């Protein structure tokens, strides 16, 4: 239990670390949309299905309906990580704590890019 209690004065501002975390998540969402909008938006003219998506629309559909919940779970993991890192290392800079806590979002983005490239 003593490994969780802070040792020394607090220098990390949890609110500022949380702000850094949200900025990194906003950057991940912006990168996803920027990459999605670089894809072509032309549908296959021979498509006979009810839903004929272009490559861009397909990536946006999958990203919103599957990537959104994955990013939400990553946010929950990030919030827990933020709390643990802030409590265990109270003298760390807030920008470092926010960046380390945002690593699950980067992993979700990397998995999404791998799916798109494939």
Legacy VTK file of the C-alpha trace (Angstrom):
# vtk DataFile Version 3.0
C-alpha trace
ASCII
DATASET POLYDATA
POINTS 118 float
0.000 0.000 0.000
2.906 2.344 0.593
3.875 2.175 -3.094
0.695 4.046 -4.048
0.940 6.831 -1.498
2.702 9.947 -2.780
6.157 10.624 -1.458
7.216 14.217 -1.342
5.412 17.357 -2.388
3.050 17.313 -5.339
4.422 18.983 -8.429
2.203 17.321 -11.027
-0.988 19.222 -11.640
-3.587 16.473 -12.367
-5.849 18.923 -14.193
-3.045 19.990 -16.515
-2.080 16.351 -17.101
-5.713 15.594 -17.969
-5.721 18.504 -20.404
-2.603 17.113 -22.079
-4.291 13.720 -22.296
-7.357 15.191 -24.025
-5.149 17.139 -26.446
-3.390 13.897 -27.448
-6.758 12.194 -27.956
-7.922 15.113 -30.119
-4.719 14.775 -32.141
-5.401 11.055 -32.673
-8.947 11.780 -33.908
-7.672 14.540 -36.229
-5.008 12.255 -37.697
-7.629 9.566 -38.343
-9.927 11.960 -40.185
-7.006 13.505 -42.099
-5.911 10.048 -43.263
-9.473 9.050 -44.120
-9.993 12.137 -46.260
-6.879 11.408 -48.300
-8.549 8.249 -49.640
-10.529 8.340 -52.901
-14.257 8.965 -52.680
-15.383 7.155 -55.825
-17.757 4.228 -55.582
-17.603 1.162 -57.794
-20.044 1.802 -60.672
-20.787 -1.942 -61.024
-21.876 -2.305 -57.394
-25.226 -4.079 -57.036
-25.371 -4.113 -53.233
-27.671 -1.903 -51.216
-24.703 -0.188 -49.567
-21.961 0.709 -52.021
-19.302 2.534 -50.049
-16.301 4.252 -51.506
-12.983 3.547 -49.829
-13.228 6.777 -47.817
-16.784 6.098 -46.691
-15.886 2.535 -45.706
-12.938 3.672 -43.615
-15.037 6.353 -41.929
-17.837 3.854 -41.260
-15.500 1.297 -39.716
-13.573 3.980 -37.841
-16.660 5.480 -36.263
-18.554 2.296 -35.439
-15.607 0.128 -34.392
-12.833 2.603 -33.657
-15.055 4.851 -31.564
-15.806 2.238 -28.896
-12.176 1.090 -28.990
-11.078 4.679 -28.402
-13.562 4.976 -25.535
-12.094 1.877 -23.849
-8.613 3.291 -24.466
-9.734 6.536 -22.790
-10.844 4.620 -19.704
-7.488 2.824 -19.588
-5.747 6.182 -20.053
-7.652 7.756 -17.169
-6.669 4.894 -14.863
-3.072 5.181 -16.065
-3.136 8.929 -15.484
-4.311 8.417 -11.908
-1.720 5.744 -11.180
1.202 7.643 -12.707
0.202 10.842 -10.929
-0.053 9.024 -7.590
3.127 6.977 -7.940
5.319 9.712 -9.416
3.960 12.970 -8.019
6.948 15.015 -9.201
6.641 14.161 -12.901
5.834 16.946 -15.353
2.182 17.096 -16.385
3.041 16.961 -20.100
4.931 13.693 -19.586
2.110 12.162 -17.537
-0.449 13.155 -20.179
1.693 11.705 -22.981
2.313 8.406 -21.193
-1.385 8.115 -20.387
-2.295 8.650 -24.065
-0.297 5.639 -25.296
-3.447 3.424 -25.577
-4.903 5.975 -28.027
-1.766 5.748 -30.149
-2.110 1.960 -30.182
-5.733 2.196 -31.355
-4.659 4.619 -34.110
-1.809 2.325 -35.173
-4.189 -0.647 -35.361
-6.609 1.428 -37.440
-3.859 2.476 -39.835
-2.764 -1.139 -40.210
-6.335 -2.134 -41.119
-6.629 0.699 -43.661
-3.291 -0.017 -45.299
-4.068 -3.688 -45.594
LINES 1 119
118 0 1 2 3 4 5 6 7 8 9 10 11 12 13 14 15 16 17 18 19 20 21 22 23 24 25 26 27 28 29 30 31 32 33 34 35 36 37 38 39 40 41 42 43 44 45 46 47 48 49 50 51 52 53 54 55 56 57 58 59 60 61 62 63 64 65 66 67 68 69 70 71 72 73 74 75 76 77 78 79 80 81 82 83 84 85 86 87 88 89 90 91 92 93 94 95 96 97 98 99 100 101 102 103 104 105 106 107 108 109 110 111 112 113 114 115 116 117
